[in-house]
């Protein structure tokens, strides 16, 4: 295997890793967004059931 092939293989692996990281970040962002909405909904339901005044 020559040097250019090794370099191309390394770049390919780096790109695959970068894609995995992007996917993981996107999944985490979506999950956190769902949790935030869920917490907000729970707080709103509590306020609806027990008004402050």
C-alpha positions in Angstrom: 0.0 0.0 0.0 1.5 3.3 -1.0 1.4 6.5 1.1 -1.4 8.2 -0.9 -3.7 5.2 -0.3 -2.9 5.3 3.4 -3.7 9.0 3.6 -6.9 8.5 1.7 -7.9 5.7 4.1 -7.1 7.9 7.1 -9.2 10.8 5.7 -12.1 8.4 5.1 -11.9 7.2 8.7 -11.7 10.7 9.9 -14.8 11.7 7.9 -16.7 8.7 9.2 -15.8 9.7 12.8 -16.9 13.3 12.1 -20.2 12.0 10.8 -20.7 9.8 13.9 -20.0 12.8 16.1 -22.4 15.0 14.2 -25.1 12.3 14.5 -24.5 11.9 18.2 -24.7 15.7 18.8 -27.9 15.9 16.8 -29.5 13.0 18.8 -28.4 14.6 22.1 -29.8 18.0 21.0 -33.1 16.4 20.1 -33.3 14.4 23.3 -32.5 17.5 25.4 -35.1 19.5 23.5 -37.7 16.8 24.3 -36.8 16.8 28.0 -37.0 20.6 28.1 -40.4 20.6 26.5 -41.5 17.8 28.9 -40.4 19.8 31.9 -42.1 22.9 30.6 -45.3 21.0 30.0 -45.2 19.6 33.5 -44.7 23.0 35.0 -47.5 24.5 32.9 -49.9 21.6 34.0 -49.0 22.3 37.6 -49.8 26.0 37.2 -53.0 25.1 35.5 -54.1 22.9 38.3 -52.9 25.2 41.1 -53.1 28.8 40.1 -50.7 31.1 42.0 -53.5 33.3 43.2 
